[in-house]
């Protein structure tokens, strides 16, 4: 039989004590285990973030083109606004490292820190304007750690790359001292690539560092832009004595402290002093200007510049200022002396009040005569283009004065071209110009002379004594001995009268143009082109073209641009019925006149002067280009509108109203008129002169009159009439019977007849 007794009190106490002891032991073990694990996690977190920070810095420094600066973080973590002065601040605990990269999208790059975090900021200068247009920010450390310090130091080594020293200390971010883990690290990081700069290379202290040294020279230096040197510059020598000193073999080029340049000498006595001795290049030019280009106007240039005032504040030249001189000097017994020169001199004041660009200049040529030490003016070219030889005041394009010149003869100009030919200007035989050519026997064969014999200056040419070209009294005769107003064969050109071509040949004048199409004859009036005869292919054109009739004027008030009517008072040129008729005309004063001859052009004074029968002779433009007065009849005029005569203002035209059965068109408008913009008027009616194309013809107005008649029928009957439909009914194809066609025509005729009757009745009442 089983016992029904439980645990005794002693047993229960023993068991409870044992359980408490075991529980306490287990709790202590668990707590210590958790504490160790948490501390290890904190240590791992700090170590990982420290490792990440170091590896990030190592990667960025290694890839960079330049370690530009290491400085104290100014206060915030936005380095894009850091100034140059802030970048000079010494680094203490929380520093910023500035790196430069070849890639503009990440240049520059900063690693910045404060007590809370370490941050990576990458700039963006992709626009290459030197400013950061946008930046990206990446947090390297998290809020699980506290930055005790981040220190950077920048080191440079001779012959090596710039390096950076990094000191980092991170502490786990916790309030529990048991988990307070701190890790520190010190490392040196070197760049592994050559420096490639995409921004300014600046020293951290001005005027304190060198590029290279006497034992550490750079090999080559290539610059795409300017190079500025504040001290002396030496090339080919290590002795910097002058601001610029270039030594090539024994030849020196220097620019001294006064700005004077010496070539071949280190003691220049002039602004540019070039000295060379005889050597292997003695037969070559000392100065050679050479330019190689396909451009015709690009060449070697020697330029002389002169101002009054100073270089920074120049002022205009005054008369007689010497702008430049080309001088020739030679050594005499004791010194260099000037023997010849070409001077460029201001011929008058430059930059006058009336013309700021005015710059008259003359050129003078000097030589020294034998037995003298003084230069003499031999030739001068004035600003107006006149050339003087032997005179300083040439009165003509070429003025030669041989007075005072010791010569054996008196010819001003003489040219001998061979044993049988001589030319003189100012010969002793009463000739201004004489060209004589003789044959082998010395007989005169050909002669051209300009003689002042008797009282008239004559130019004539002879062949064996026979004249074939002569000028006398302003007239030129070719092929004849003298002018005779075209009576004998030959050519006559008169400056103040008629010129003549007289010949008995079947073809009096033949013009053969050997080049391309173009002008054959050009007409000018007072120096301006007014027309020509042009050939294009096989077509001969007269431009600008206006065909005219001859007319005699009856009445007053006729001027250019007014319309004239034929009035029957006709006559013939030279009173010869076989010649051109001159129509009698009067000023037009009728609307749509059918008597219009044309538009008045001008009086023909030459024809009037040629014969008394040609008195009162005028030209009336009948076709082609012309200007014409038009009057305002209430309708604006557009280009191409047809014009008829008007009764509003005498001699005027107007836009064709098509009021009559026929319109007698005189011209087409060549320009637009908006009468609201016209102010000129006659008797209260506006008028204007416009360009027109005269092209007279008769215009049939039946269609307009029919349309007006139908409109009247509609007005009187109150019924709409479709004239086009009636015409279509009348013109139907073969499907319409002849009877229907007749009825349709009868209907149209009846309507028209009825309209006429209604109009008559309306006018009667």
C-alpha positions in Angstrom: 0.0 0.0 0.0 1.5 3.4 -1.1 2.2 6.1 1.3 0.0 9.2 1.0 2.6 11.5 2.7 4.0 14.6 0.7 7.4 16.4 1.0 8.4 17.2 4.5 9.1 20.7 5.4 12.8 20.1 5.5 12.7 18.6 2.1 10.8 21.5 0.7 13.2 24.0 2.1 16.1 22.1 0.7 14.6 22.0 -2.8 13.7 25.7 -2.7 17.2 26.6 -1.6 18.7 24.5 -4.3 16.4 26.1 -7.0 17.3 29.6 -5.8 21.0 28.9 -5.9 20.7 27.4 -9.4 18.5 30.4 -10.6 20.9 32.9 -9.2 23.8 31.2 -10.9 21.9 31.1 -14.2 20.9 34.8 -14.0 24.5 35.9 -13.3 25.7 33.8 -16.2 23.1 35.3 -18.5 23.8 38.9 -17.5 27.5 38.5 -17.9 26.9 36.8 -21.3 24.6 39.7 -22.4 27.0 42.3 -21.2 29.9 40.7 -23.0 27.9 40.3 -26.2 26.7 44.0 -26.1 30.2 45.3 -25.6 31.5 43.1 -28.4 28.7 44.5 -30.7 29.6 48.0 -29.7 33.3 47.3 -30.4 32.4 45.7 -33.7 30.2 48.7 -34.7 33.0 51.2 -33.9 35.6 49.1 -35.7 33.4 48.7 -38.8 32.7 52.5 -39.0 36.3 53.3 -38.4 37.4 50.8 -41.1 34.7 52.2 -43.5 35.9 55.8 -42.8 39.6 55.0 -43.4 39.0 52.9 -46.5 36.8 55.7 -48.0 39.4 58.3 -47.3 42.2 56.1 -48.7 40.1 55.5 -51.9 39.4 59.2 -52.4 42.9 60.4 -51.7 44.4 57.7 -54.0 42.1 58.6 -56.9 42.4 62.4 -56.5 44.5 64.7 -58.7 45.4 67.0 -55.9 45.2 67.2 -52.1 44.4 70.9 -52.1 43.9 71.7 -48.4 43.5 70.4 -44.9 41.9 72.9 -42.5 39.6 73.3 -39.5 35.9 72.8 -40.2 34.5 76.4 -40.0 31.4 75.4 -38.1 28.9 73.8 -40.4 29.2 70.8 -42.6 28.7 72.7 -46.0 32.2 73.3 -47.4 31.0 74.8 -50.7 30.8 78.2 -49.0 34.2 78.0 -47.3 36.4 81.0 -48.1 40.0 81.0 -49.1 40.8 82.5 -45.7 39.0 79.7 -43.9 40.9 77.1 -45.9 44.1 78.5 -44.4 43.0 77.8 -40.8 45.1 75.3 -38.9 43.5 71.9 -38.2 42.8 70.9 -34.5 40.2 68.2 -33.7 37.5 68.4 -36.4 39.0 69.0 -39.8 38.1 69.2 -43.5 40.1 67.6 -46.3 39.7 69.2 -49.7 40.5 67.0 -52.8 40.5 67.8 -56.5 39.4 65.4 -59.3 39.7 65.4 -63.0 36.0 64.5 -63.3 34.1 67.8 -63.1 31.0 66.1 -61.8 32.8 65.2 -58.5 35.2 68.1 -58.3 36.0 69.3 -55.7 35.4 66.7 -53.0 35.4 67.4 -49.3 35.7 65.1 -46.2 34.3 67.1 -43.3 33.6 66.3 -39.6 32.2 67.5 -36.4 31.5 65.8 -33.1 28.4 64.0 -34.5 29.4 62.6 -37.9 31.9 62.4 -40.7 30.4 63.5 -44.1 31.5 63.2 -47.7 30.5 66.2 -49.9 31.1 66.0 -53.7 30.8 69.2 -55.8 29.7 69.5 -59.5 31.6 71.9 -61.8 30.4 70.3 -65.0 29.8 73.7 -66.4 33.5 74.4 -65.9 32.8 77.9 -64.7 34.8 77.6 -61.5 31.8 77.4 -59.2 30.0 74.5 -57.6 26.6 74.4 -59.2 25.3 71.5 -57.1 26.6 69.0 -54.6 25.8 65.6 -53.2 26.2 64.7 -49.5 26.9 61.2 -48.1 27.1 60.4 -44.4 30.0 58.1 -43.8 29.5 57.5 -40.0 26.1 56.9 -38.4 24.6 58.1 -35.2 25.7 54.9 -33.5 29.2 56.4 -33.0 30.5 59.8 -31.8 33.5 61.4 -33.5 36.0 62.3 -30.9 38.3 63.9 -33.5 39.2 63.7 -37.2 42.6 65.3 -37.9 44.2 65.7 -41.3 47.7 66.8 -42.2 49.0 67.5 -45.7 52.6 66.5 -46.5 54.7 67.1 -49.7 57.8 65.1 -50.5 60.5 66.1 -53.0 60.3 63.8 -56.0 57.1 62.1 -54.7 53.4 62.5 -54.5 51.6 64.6 -51.9 50.4 62.5 -48.9 47.9 63.0 -46.2 48.0 61.9 -42.5 44.8 60.9 -40.9 44.0 60.6 -37.1 40.6 59.3 -36.3 38.9 58.5 -32.9 35.4 57.1 -32.7 33.4 56.2 -29.6 30.2 54.1 -29.3 27.2 56.3 -28.7 25.7 55.1 -25.4 25.0 56.3 -21.9 26.1 53.0 -20.4 29.7 53.2 -19.3 30.0 49.4 -19.6 29.5 49.7 -23.4 31.7 52.8 -23.8 34.0 51.5 -26.6 36.5 53.9 -28.2 38.8 53.1 -31.2 41.5 55.3 -32.6 43.6 55.0 -35.8 46.5 56.9 -37.3 47.4 56.4 -40.9 49.3 58.0 -43.8 47.7 57.9 -47.2 49.6 58.7 -50.5 48.2 59.5 -53.9 48.9 56.8 -56.4 48.3 58.9 -59.6 50.1 61.8 -61.2 48.5 65.2 -60.5 46.0 66.3 -63.1 44.8 69.7 -62.4 41.4 71.1 -63.6 41.5 74.2 -61.4 44.1 76.8 -60.2 47.3 75.5 -58.6 47.8 77.9 -55.7 50.4 77.9 -52.9 49.1 78.2 -49.4 51.4 81.2 -48.8 52.1 83.8 -51.5 55.7 84.4 -52.7 57.1 81.6 -50.6 57.6 78.4 -52.8 59.4 77.5 -56.0 58.6 75.2 -58.9 61.8 73.2 -59.3 65.3 74.1 -58.1 68.8 74.2 -59.5 69.3 70.5 -58.9 65.6 69.6 -59.5 64.7 71.0 -62.9 61.4 70.3 -64.7 62.0 69.0 -68.2 59.4 70.8 -70.3 56.7 73.4 -69.6 53.7 73.7 -71.9 51.1 76.4 -71.4 47.9 77.0 -73.4 47.4 80.5 -72.0 49.4 83.3 -70.5 52.4 83.2 -68.2 53.1 86.0 -65.8 56.4 86.6 -64.2 56.8 89.2 -61.4 60.6 89.1 -61.4 63.3 88.6 -64.0 63.0 86.0 -66.7 66.1 84.2 -68.1 66.3 81.7 -70.9 69.6 79.8 -71.7 71.3 81.2 -68.5 70.8 80.8 -64.8 71.8 84.4 -64.1 68.7 86.6 -64.0 70.2 90.1 -64.4 67.6 91.7 -66.7 63.8 91.6 -66.6 64.1 89.4 -69.8 67.4 87.8 -70.8 67.7 85.2 -73.5 71.1 83.7 -74.4 71.5 81.6 -77.5 75.2 80.8 -78.1 76.9 84.2 -78.0 73.8 86.2 -79.1 71.9 88.0 -76.4 68.3 89.2 -76.3 67.6 91.5 -73.4 64.9 93.8 -72.1 66.5 96.0 -69.5 64.9 97.8 -66.6 64.0 100.9 -68.8 62.1 98.7 -71.2 64.7 99.0 -74.0 65.2 95.9 -76.1 68.6 94.7 -77.2 69.3 92.0 -79.9 73.0 91.2 -80.1 73.8 93.5 -77.3 73.1 93.6 -73.5 73.3 97.4 -73.4 70.7 98.7 -75.7 71.0 102.4 -76.5 67.5 102.7 -78.2 64.0 101.4 -77.6 65.0 98.6 -80.0 68.7 98.2 -80.6 69.8 95.4 -83.1 73.5 94.9 -83.6 75.1 92.2 -85.8 78.6 91.7 -87.1 79.7 90.1 -90.4 79.4 86.4 -90.2 78.2 83.4 -92.1 74.9 85.2 -92.8 76.4 88.4 -94.2 74.6 88.1 -97.5 71.2 87.6 -95.9 68.8 90.3 -94.6 69.2 91.3 -91.0 65.4 91.6 -90.7 63.0 89.4 -92.7 59.2 89.7 -92.6 57.7 86.6 -94.0 54.1 85.5 -94.1 52.6 82.4 -95.7 48.9 82.5 -96.5 46.4 82.2 -99.3 44.8 85.5 -98.3 45.7 88.2 -100.8 45.6 91.0 -98.2 47.7 89.2 -95.5 51.3 90.2 -95.7 54.4 91.2 -93.8 53.8 94.6 -92.2 56.1 97.3 -90.8 53.9 99.7 -88.7 54.7 103.2 -87.4 52.5 104.6 -84.6 52.5 108.1 -83.2 50.3 110.0 -80.8 50.5 113.1 -78.8 50.0 112.8 -75.0 50.8 109.5 -73.5 50.1 105.8 -74.2 47.4 105.7 -71.6 46.0 109.1 -72.5 46.7 109.7 -76.2 45.7 112.8 -78.1 45.4 113.6 -81.8 48.3 114.7 -84.0 49.0 118.2 -85.0 50.1 119.5 -88.4 53.7 118.8 -89.3 54.0 116.0 -86.7 56.4 113.3 -88.0 54.5 109.9 -87.7 57.4 107.7 -88.8 60.8 107.8 -90.4 62.8 105.3 -92.4 66.4 106.6 -92.0 69.7 105.5 -93.6 72.9 106.2 -91.6 76.5 105.5 -92.6 79.8 105.9 -90.8 81.9 108.8 -91.8 85.3 109.5 -90.4 84.1 110.1 -86.9 80.4 109.1 -86.4 77.2 107.7 -88.0 75.5 110.4 -90.1 72.0 110.5 -91.7 72.2 110.4 -95.5 68.7 109.5 -96.7 65.2 109.2 -95.3 61.6 108.6 -96.0 59.3 110.6 -93.7 55.7 110.2 -93.0 54.3 113.6 -91.8 50.9 114.8 -90.7 49.8 117.1 -93.6 47.3 118.9 -91.3 45.5 118.5 -88.0 44.2 115.0 -87.2 40.8 114.3 -85.7 39.2 117.7 -86.3 36.1 118.9 -84.6 34.1 118.3 -87.8 35.6 114.9 -88.5 37.1 112.8 -85.7 38.5 110.3 -88.3 40.3 112.9 -90.4 44.0 112.0 -90.8 45.8 113.8 -93.7 49.3 112.4 -94.2 52.1 113.2 -96.7 55.2 111.2 -97.6 58.6 112.9 -98.1 61.7 111.5 -99.8 65.2 112.9 -99.0 68.7 112.3 -100.3 72.0 114.0 -99.7 73.8 115.6 -102.7 77.4 115.0 -103.4 79.6 117.4 -101.5 77.0 118.1 -98.9 76.0 116.8 -95.4 72.4 118.1 -95.5 69.5 116.1 -96.9 67.5 117.7 -99.7 63.8 117.0 -100.4 63.6 115.2 -103.7 60.0 114.0 -104.0 56.8 114.5 -102.0 53.4 112.8 -102.1 50.7 115.0 -100.5 47.6 113.9 -98.8 45.5 115.0 -101.8 47.4 112.6 -104.0 49.6 115.2 -105.8 53.2 114.2 -106.4 55.9 116.7 -106.5 59.4 116.1 -107.9 61.7 119.1 -107.3 59.0 121.0 -105.5 57.3 120.7 -102.0 54.0 122.2 -103.2 52.8 120.3 -106.2 49.9 122.0 -107.9 48.8 119.0 -110.0 48.7 115.2 -109.8 52.3 115.2 -111.0 54.3 118.4 -110.7 58.0 118.4 -111.8 60.2 121.4 -111.2 63.7 121.1 -112.7 64.7 124.7 -112.0 67.9 124.9 -110.1 68.8 121.3 -111.2 72.2 121.2 -112.9 71.4 119.3 -116.1 72.8 119.4 -119.6 69.4 119.9 -121.3 66.0 121.4 -120.5 63.7 118.4 -120.9 61.6 117.9 -117.8 61.0 114.2 -118.7 62.9 112.3 -121.4 62.6 108.7 -122.2 64.9 107.0 -124.7 63.6 103.6 -125.8 66.0 102.9 -128.7 68.2 104.4 -131.4 65.2 105.3 -133.5 62.8 106.5 -130.8 62.7 109.4 -128.4 60.0 110.9 -126.1 60.0 114.4 -124.7 58.0 116.4 -122.2 58.8 120.1 -122.4 61.0 120.0 -125.4 62.6 123.1 -127.0 60.7 122.8 -130.2 57.5 124.4 -129.2 55.9 121.1 -128.2 54.5 120.1 -124.8 54.7 116.4 -125.7 56.5 115.0 -128.7 56.9 111.3 -129.6 59.0 110.8 -132.7 59.8 107.4 -134.3 62.2 107.3 -137.2 63.2 104.5 -139.6 66.7 103.2 -140.0 67.6 106.2 -142.3 66.4 108.7 -139.8 63.4 109.8 -141.8 60.3 110.8 -139.8 57.7 108.2 -140.2 55.4 108.5 -137.2 54.8 111.4 -134.9 52.4 112.4 -132.0 52.6 116.0 -130.8 50.8 118.3 -128.5 51.8 121.7 -129.7 51.1 125.3 -128.5 51.9 126.8 -131.9 49.9 129.8 -132.9 47.1 130.4 -130.3 45.4 127.0 -130.0 46.7 123.9 -128.3 46.4 121.0 -130.7 47.0 117.2 -130.4 47.6 115.5 -133.7 49.0 112.3 -135.1 50.7 111.9 -138.5 51.9 109.1 -140.6 54.4 110.2 -143.2 53.0 113.7 -143.0 49.3 112.7 -143.4 47.1 113.5 -140.4 44.7 110.7 -139.3 43.8 111.9 -135.8 43.5 115.5 -134.6 42.1 117.5 -131.7 41.4 121.2 -132.0 39.1 123.6 -130.2 37.5 120.8 -128.1 36.6 118.7 -131.2 38.1 115.4 -132.3 38.3 114.2 -135.8 39.2 110.6 -136.7 39.9 109.6 -140.3 39.7 113.2 -141.5 41.9 116.3 -141.2 39.3 118.4 -139.5 35.7 118.6 -138.2 33.0 119.6 -140.7 29.6 118.8 -139.0 29.4 115.3 -140.6 29.8 116.4 -144.2 32.7 114.1 -145.0 33.2 110.6 -144.0 34.8 110.0 -140.6 34.1 110.4 -136.9 33.5 113.7 -135.2 33.2 114.1 -131.4 32.2 117.5 -130.1 32.2 118.3 -126.4 29.5 121.1 -126.7 27.7 120.2 -129.9 26.5 117.2 -131.9 28.8 114.3 -132.8 28.7 112.6 -136.1 29.4 109.2 -137.7 29.5 109.7 -141.4 30.0 106.8 -143.8 28.7 105.5 -147.1 28.9 101.9 -146.0 25.8 99.7 -146.0 26.2 99.1 -142.2 27.1 102.4 -140.5 27.8 100.9 -137.1 28.4 97.4 -135.9 28.9 96.7 -132.1 30.3 93.2 -131.3 30.5 92.3 -127.6 32.9 89.4 -127.2 32.1 88.7 -123.5 28.9 87.4 -121.9 25.5 89.0 -122.2 25.0 92.5 -120.8 25.0 96.2 -121.7 25.8 97.2 -125.2 25.1 100.9 -124.8 24.6 102.8 -121.5 22.8 106.1 -121.1 23.6 108.6 -118.3 22.1 111.9 -117.2 24.3 114.1 -115.1 26.5 111.2 -114.1 23.7 108.8 -113.1 22.6 105.8 -115.1 19.1 106.2 -116.6 18.9 103.3 -119.1 20.8 101.0 -121.4 20.5 98.7 -124.4 21.1 95.2 -123.2 21.5 91.8 -125.0 20.5 88.6 -123.3 20.9 85.6 -125.6 19.2 86.6 -128.8 17.0 89.3 -127.3 17.8 93.0 -127.4 16.2 95.1 -124.6 15.9 98.8 -124.1 15.7 99.7 -120.4 14.3 101.6 -118.6 11.7 101.8 -121.4 9.2 104.5 -122.1 7.9 105.0 -125.7 6.8 108.5 -126.6 5.0 110.4 -129.3 5.9 113.9 -130.6 3.2 116.5 -129.8 2.5 120.2 -129.9 0.9 121.7 -126.8 -2.3 123.7 -126.9 -3.4 125.4 -123.7 -1.7 126.0 -120.4 -1.1 124.0 -117.2 0.4 120.9 -118.8 3.2 119.4 -116.7 4.9 116.0 -116.4 2.6 113.3 -115.2 -0.7 114.7 -116.7 -2.9 113.1 -119.3 -3.5 114.8 -122.6 -6.2 114.3 -125.3 -5.6 114.6 -129.0 -7.2 117.8 -130.3 -6.5 117.5 -134.1 -3.9 120.3 -134.3 -1.2 118.1 -135.8 2.0 118.9 -137.7 5.1 117.1 -139.1 8.7 117.3 -137.9 10.8 119.7 -140.0 7.5 120.4 -141.8 8.1 117.2 -143.9 5.0 114.9 -144.3 7.4 112.0 -144.8 8.7 112.3 -141.3 7.2 111.7 -137.8 3.9 113.4 -137.0 3.5 115.7 -134.0 0.0 115.4 -132.6 -1.8 118.4 -131.3 -2.8 117.8 -127.7 -4.7 119.5 -124.8 -5.1 118.7 -121.2 -7.7 115.9 -120.7 -10.8 116.8 -118.7 -13.2 114.0 -119.5 -13.9 110.8 -117.6 -13.0 107.6 -119.6 -11.8 109.6 -122.6 -11.1 107.7 -125.8 -8.9 110.5 -127.1 -6.0 110.0 -124.7 -2.6 110.2 -126.5 -0.6 109.5 -123.3 1.1 111.2 -120.4 3.1 114.4 -120.8 6.8 113.8 -120.4 8.9 116.8 -121.3 9.8 119.4 -123.9 12.3 118.3 -126.7 14.5 121.4 -126.7 17.2 119.8 -128.9 14.7 119.1 -131.7 13.3 122.6 -131.3 16.8 124.1 -131.6 17.6 122.0 -134.6 15.0 123.5 -136.9 12.5 126.5 -136.6 9.6 124.2 -137.8 10.1 122.1 -134.7 8.9 124.8 -132.3 6.6 123.9 -129.4 7.7 120.2 -129.7 7.1 117.9 -126.7 7.3 114.2 -125.8 4.2 112.3 -124.7 4.8 108.9 -123.0 2.6 106.4 -124.7 3.9 103.0 -123.4 6.2 101.8 -120.7 7.3 103.2 -117.3 6.0 106.6 -116.2 4.7 108.6 -113.3 1.0 109.8 -113.4 -1.3 112.0 -111.3 -4.4 110.2 -110.0 -7.4 111.7 -108.3 -9.5 110.4 -105.4 -12.9 109.1 -106.7 -13.6 107.3 -103.4 -11.9 104.0 -104.3 -8.4 103.1 -102.9 -6.0 102.0 -105.6 -3.9 98.8 -105.5 -1.0 97.6 -107.5 -2.2 96.4 -110.9 -5.5 98.3 -110.8 -6.6 99.7 -114.2 -6.8 103.4 -114.6 -8.9 105.7 -116.9 -9.0 109.4 -117.4 -10.9 111.5 -114.7 -13.0 114.6 -114.8 -12.4 115.3 -111.1 -9.1 117.1 -111.8 -7.9 118.1 -115.3 -5.1 115.8 -116.6 -5.6 113.2 -113.8 -6.5 109.5 -113.9 -8.6 107.4 -111.6 -9.5 103.8 -110.8 -11.7 102.4 -113.6 -15.3 102.4 -112.3 -16.4 100.3 -115.3 -19.5 102.5 -115.5 -19.6 102.6 -119.4 -19.9 99.8 -121.9 -16.2 100.2 -122.6 -13.3 101.5 -120.5 -10.4 103.2 -122.3 -7.6 102.0 -120.1 -4.5 104.3 -120.0 -2.3 102.5 -117.5 -1.9 100.1 -114.6 -1.0 101.3 -111.1 2.5 100.5 -109.9 1.9 101.2 -106.3 -0.9 101.3 -103.6 -2.8 104.3 -102.5 -4.8 104.5 -99.3 -6.6 107.9 -99.7 -7.1 108.3 -96.0 -3.3 108.7 -95.7 -3.1 111.3 -98.6 -3.2 115.0 -97.6 -2.3 116.9 -100.9 -5.4 118.1 -102.7 -6.7 120.3 -105.5 -10.0 122.2 -105.0 -10.8 119.8 -102.1 -10.1 116.6 -104.1 -7.1 114.6 -103.0 -4.5 113.6 -105.6 -1.1 111.9 -105.8 1.5 111.1 -108.4 2.4 107.4 -108.6 4.4 105.1 -110.8 2.5 103.4 -113.5 2.9 101.0 -116.5 1.4 102.7 -119.5 -0.4 100.0 -121.4 -3.5 101.4 -123.2 -6.3 99.1 -124.3 -10.1 99.0 -124.5 -11.8 97.0 -121.7 -15.3 95.5 -122.4 -17.7 96.0 -119.4 -20.7 94.0 -120.6 -20.5 91.5 -117.7 -20.4 94.3 -115.2 -23.4 96.1 -116.8 -25.4 92.8 -116.8 -24.6 92.3 -113.1 -25.7 95.9 -112.3 -28.9 95.4 -114.3 -29.8 92.2 -112.5 -29.1 93.9 -109.2 -31.6 96.7 -110.3 -34.2 94.1 -111.2 -33.8 92.5 -107.8 -34.2 95.9 -106.2 -37.3 96.8 -108.2 -39.0 93.4 -108.0 -37.9 92.3 -104.6 -37.0 88.9 -106.0 -33.5 87.2 -105.9 -32.3 86.2 -109.3 -29.5 83.6 -109.7 -27.9 84.8 -112.9 -25.4 82.0 -112.9 -28.2 79.4 -112.6 -30.1 81.0 -115.5 -26.9 80.8 -117.6 -26.3 77.2 -116.6 -29.9 76.3 -117.6 -29.3 78.0 -120.9 -26.0 76.1 -121.5 -27.2 72.6 -120.4 -25.8 69.7 -122.3 -27.6 67.5 -124.8 -29.9 66.2 -122.0 -31.8 69.6 -122.2 -34.2 69.9 -125.2 -33.8 72.8 -127.6 -37.3 73.9 -126.6 -36.2 74.3 -123.0 -33.1 76.1 -124.1 -35.2 78.5 -126.1 -37.5 79.0 -123.1 -34.5 79.6 -120.8 -33.1 82.2 -123.2 -36.5 83.8 -123.5 -36.9 84.0 -119.8 -33.5 85.7 -119.4 -34.3 88.1 -122.2 -37.6 88.9 -120.8 -36.1 89.7 -117.4 -33.6 92.0 -119.0 -36.2 93.7 -121.1 -38.5 94.1 -118.2 -35.8 95.6 -116.1 -35.1 98.2 -118.8 -38.8 99.1 -118.9 -38.9 99.4 -115.2 -35.8 101.6 -115.2 -37.3 103.9 -117.8 -40.6 104.2 -115.8 -38.6 104.9 -112.7 -36.6 107.7 -114.3 -39.8 109.2 -115.9 -41.5 109.5 -112.5 
